[in-house]
Amino acid sequence: MKVIIIEDEKPSARRLQRMLESLDLKAEVMLHSVEESINWFQNNPHPDLIFLDIQLSDGLSFEIFETIEIKSAIIFTTAYDEYALQAFKLNSIDYLLKPIDDEDLATAVKKYQERAPQKQAVTLDFNDIKKLLVNPLDREYKKRFSVKVGQHLKLINIDDIECFYSENKGTYLHTTEGRNYLLDTTLEQLEDELEPQTFYRINRKFFVNINAIKDMVSYTNSRLQIKLNSYREQEVIVARERVKDFKMWLE
């Protein structure tokens, strides 16, 4: 069985590695960031089991799954309990809070081993599970956002927002008036707050408003470039693995 550890704190990674060895599991690969993990998954066969921390040095590990389709089983190892629902939506076996207890780790590994023969069963993706958990007709999505302008708070209606994007570890919204405002949130949190018929996450850095799309152009590597009405700061590119779903979303 192939096992890897994704953990930004190297002492914690080594400790977990030793704990796994006591359970006769050998984790030969240890990754420490979102970027390093994406590069590794793009160039290596995926493992059977991943021990995954959530808050890595360059972002949340959920960003890995937005770029790479991963079917490996996952045991989350984290100091934070607020991400449990997002972890459930992935192919997770267990959610262990740090400091990890030997008995809890052994139980999680046993749980994986008991499920291992069924690994080939159909696995729902992130969005499929979200649709099962919540009826879109019953959801209340955000209608406005508050942003700080100097010492003041400004309310921006959702219809006046062209896109949300991340830059330099910050999350911003861009308005139809061509203004950018910093938000006190993450793109992951926006996933459950934005009306899915209006906003689509085209890659790990952007949500776009369907009403703000001015043009769409074929781009390299089977991707699409989106032209918005006023946003010009970065190229807005639909990730290759999302192009098919994006086209379906447009219809």
C-alpha positions as CSV (number, residue, x, y, z in Angstrom):
1,M,0.0,0.0,0.0
2,K,1.4,3.4,-1.0
3,V,1.0,6.1,1.7
4,I,2.0,9.8,1.6
5,I,1.9,12.6,4.2
6,I,1.1,16.2,3.3
7,E,2.1,18.4,6.3
8,D,3.8,21.8,6.3
9,E,5.4,21.4,9.8
10,K,8.3,19.0,9.2
11,P,8.6,17.9,12.9
12,S,4.9,16.9,12.8
13,A,5.3,15.1,9.5
14,R,8.2,13.1,10.9
15,R,6.3,12.3,14.1
16,L,3.3,11.0,12.1
17,Q,5.7,9.0,9.9
18,R,7.1,7.2,13.0
19,M,3.6,6.6,14.3
20,L,2.6,5.0,11.0
21,E,5.7,2.8,11.1
22,S,4.5,1.4,14.4
23,L,1.4,0.3,12.5
24,D,3.4,-1.3,9.8
25,L,2.7,1.5,7.3
26,K,5.6,3.3,5.5
27,A,5.1,6.8,4.2
28,E,8.0,7.3,1.9
29,V,6.8,10.7,0.5
30,M,6.3,13.8,2.5
31,L,5.0,17.0,0.9
32,H,4.8,20.4,2.6
33,S,2.8,22.9,0.5
34,V,-0.1,23.2,-1.9
35,E,2.2,24.0,-4.8
36,E,4.6,21.1,-4.1
37,S,1.7,18.7,-3.7
38,I,0.1,19.7,-7.0
39,N,3.4,19.3,-8.8
40,W,3.9,15.9,-7.2
41,F,0.4,14.6,-8.1
42,Q,0.9,15.8,-11.7
43,N,4.0,13.7,-12.1
44,N,3.5,10.6,-10.0
45,P,1.0,7.7,-9.6
46,H,-1.5,8.6,-6.9
47,P,-1.2,6.8,-3.6
48,D,-3.7,4.6,-1.9
49,L,-3.9,6.7,1.2
50,I,-3.1,10.3,2.0
51,F,-2.5,11.8,5.5
52,L,-3.5,15.4,4.9
53,D,-3.1,18.5,7.0
54,I,-5.5,21.3,6.1
55,Q,-3.6,24.6,6.6
56,L,-0.4,24.4,4.6
57,S,2.3,27.1,4.3
58,D,0.8,28.5,1.1
59,G,-2.9,27.9,1.6
60,L,-5.6,25.4,2.4
61,S,-5.0,21.8,1.1
62,F,-8.5,21.9,-0.4
63,E,-6.9,23.9,-3.2
64,I,-5.1,20.7,-4.3
65,F,-8.4,19.1,-5.2
66,E,-9.5,22.1,-7.2
67,T,-6.6,21.5,-9.6
68,I,-6.0,17.7,-9.4
69,E,-8.7,15.0,-9.5
70,I,-7.6,12.7,-6.7
71,K,-9.3,9.4,-5.9
72,S,-7.0,8.4,-3.0
73,A,-8.5,7.8,0.4
74,I,-7.8,10.6,2.8
75,I,-7.3,10.8,6.6
76,F,-7.2,14.5,7.6
77,T,-4.8,15.5,10.4
78,T,-5.3,19.1,11.6
79,A,-5.4,21.3,14.6
80,Y,-8.7,22.9,13.4
81,D,-12.2,21.4,13.6
82,E,-14.1,24.0,11.5
83,Y,-13.2,22.3,8.2
84,A,-14.9,18.9,9.0
85,L,-17.8,19.4,6.6
86,Q,-15.5,20.3,3.7
87,A,-13.4,17.3,4.5
88,F,-16.5,15.1,4.5
89,K,-17.2,16.2,1.0
90,L,-14.0,14.6,-0.2
91,N,-13.1,11.0,-0.1
92,S,-12.2,11.1,3.6
93,I,-11.9,8.2,5.9
94,D,-11.4,10.1,9.2
95,Y,-10.7,13.6,10.6
96,L,-8.0,13.5,13.4
97,L,-7.4,16.6,15.5
98,K,-3.8,17.3,16.6
99,P,-2.1,16.3,18.7
100,I,-2.9,12.9,17.2
101,D,-3.5,10.1,19.6
102,D,-2.0,6.7,18.9
103,E,-5.3,4.9,19.4
104,D,-7.2,7.4,17.2
105,L,-4.6,6.9,14.5
106,A,-4.8,3.1,14.7
107,T,-8.6,3.3,14.5
108,A,-8.5,5.5,11.4
109,V,-6.1,3.2,9.7
110,K,-8.2,0.2,10.6
111,K,-11.3,2.0,9.2
112,Y,-9.4,2.5,5.9
113,Q,-8.3,-1.1,5.7
114,E,-11.8,-2.3,6.2
115,R,-13.1,-0.1,3.4
116,A,-10.1,-0.8,1.1
117,P,-11.8,-3.6,-0.9
118,Q,-14.6,-1.2,-1.9
119,K,-12.2,1.4,-3.2
120,Q,-13.5,0.9,-6.8
121,A,-17.0,1.9,-5.9
122,V,-18.3,5.1,-7.6
123,T,-17.1,8.2,-5.7
124,L,-19.2,11.4,-5.9
125,D,-17.2,14.5,-6.4
126,F,-17.3,17.7,-4.3
127,N,-20.2,19.3,-6.1
128,D,-22.3,16.1,-6.4
129,I,-22.2,15.6,-2.6
130,K,-23.1,19.3,-2.0
131,K,-26.2,18.9,-4.2
132,L,-27.2,15.8,-2.2
133,L,-26.8,17.6,1.1
134,V,-28.6,20.8,0.2
135,N,-31.6,21.4,-2.0
136,P,-30.6,24.6,-3.9
137,L,-34.2,25.8,-3.8
138,D,-34.0,25.8,0.0
139,R,-30.7,27.7,0.3
140,E,-30.3,31.3,1.2
141,Y,-27.3,32.7,-0.6
142,K,-25.5,35.9,0.2
143,K,-27.1,39.0,-1.3
144,R,-24.5,41.5,-0.3
145,F,-21.0,41.8,1.1
146,S,-19.6,44.4,3.6
147,V,-16.1,45.7,2.8
148,K,-13.9,48.1,4.8
149,V,-13.0,51.4,3.2
150,G,-10.8,53.4,5.5
151,Q,-12.7,53.6,8.8
152,H,-16.0,53.0,7.1
153,L,-18.0,49.9,6.0
154,K,-19.5,49.8,2.6
155,L,-22.2,47.4,1.4
156,I,-21.9,45.9,-2.1
157,N,-24.9,44.1,-3.6
158,I,-24.1,40.7,-5.2
159,D,-25.5,41.9,-8.6
160,D,-22.8,44.6,-8.6
161,I,-19.9,42.0,-8.3
162,E,-18.2,40.7,-11.5
163,C,-15.9,38.3,-9.9
164,F,-14.1,37.1,-6.7
165,Y,-10.4,36.3,-6.8
166,S,-7.4,35.5,-4.6
167,E,-4.1,37.3,-4.8
168,N,-1.1,37.4,-2.4
169,K,-3.1,35.2,0.1
170,G,-5.9,37.8,0.1
171,T,-9.5,37.4,-1.3
172,Y,-11.0,40.2,-3.3
173,L,-14.2,41.1,-5.0
174,H,-14.3,43.2,-8.2
175,T,-17.3,45.4,-8.9
176,T,-19.0,46.4,-12.1
177,E,-17.6,49.9,-11.5
178,G,-14.1,48.5,-11.8
179,R,-13.2,48.7,-8.0
180,N,-11.4,46.0,-6.0
181,Y,-12.1,45.4,-2.3
182,L,-10.4,43.1,0.1
183,L,-12.7,40.6,1.9
184,D,-12.3,38.9,5.3
185,T,-13.0,35.4,3.9
186,T,-11.6,32.7,1.6
187,L,-12.7,31.4,-1.7
188,E,-13.4,28.1,0.0
189,Q,-15.9,29.8,2.3
190,L,-17.5,31.5,-0.7
191,E,-18.2,28.1,-2.2
192,D,-21.2,27.7,0.0
193,E,-22.3,31.4,0.0
194,L,-22.6,32.1,-3.7
195,E,-25.6,31.3,-5.8
196,P,-24.3,28.5,-8.1
197,Q,-26.4,29.5,-11.2
198,T,-24.8,33.0,-11.1
199,F,-21.2,32.3,-9.9
200,Y,-18.9,29.6,-11.1
201,R,-15.4,28.7,-9.8
202,I,-13.4,28.5,-13.0
203,N,-10.1,27.7,-11.3
204,R,-8.6,27.7,-7.8
205,K,-8.2,31.6,-7.9
206,F,-11.5,32.8,-9.5
207,F,-15.3,32.9,-9.2
208,V,-16.9,34.7,-12.1
209,N,-20.4,36.1,-12.5
210,I,-22.2,34.8,-15.6
211,N,-23.7,38.2,-16.2
212,A,-20.2,39.8,-16.3
213,I,-18.8,37.6,-19.1
214,K,-18.1,39.7,-22.2
215,D,-16.3,37.2,-24.3
216,M,-14.8,33.7,-24.3
217,V,-11.7,32.7,-26.3
218,S,-9.9,29.4,-26.9
219,Y,-6.7,29.3,-24.9
220,T,-3.6,27.0,-24.7
221,N,-3.9,23.4,-23.4
222,S,-7.6,23.1,-24.2
223,R,-8.5,25.9,-21.8
224,L,-10.7,29.0,-22.1
225,Q,-9.9,32.6,-21.5
226,I,-12.7,34.7,-20.1
227,K,-13.1,38.4,-20.8
228,L,-15.1,40.2,-18.2
229,N,-16.7,43.6,-18.6
230,S,-14.2,45.6,-16.5
231,Y,-11.8,43.3,-14.7
232,R,-8.3,43.5,-16.2
233,E,-5.8,42.8,-13.3
234,Q,-5.1,39.1,-14.2
235,E,-5.8,36.7,-17.0
236,V,-9.1,34.9,-16.2
237,I,-8.6,31.3,-17.4
238,V,-10.9,28.3,-17.0
239,A,-8.9,25.4,-15.8
240,R,-8.7,22.5,-18.4
241,E,-10.4,20.0,-16.1
242,R,-13.3,22.5,-15.6
243,V,-14.0,23.5,-19.2
244,K,-16.6,20.8,-19.8
245,D,-18.5,21.6,-16.6
246,F,-18.2,25.3,-17.3
247,K,-19.8,25.0,-20.7
248,M,-22.6,23.0,-19.2
249,W,-23.0,25.7,-16.5
250,L,-23.4,28.3,-19.2
251,E,-26.4,26.6,-20.8
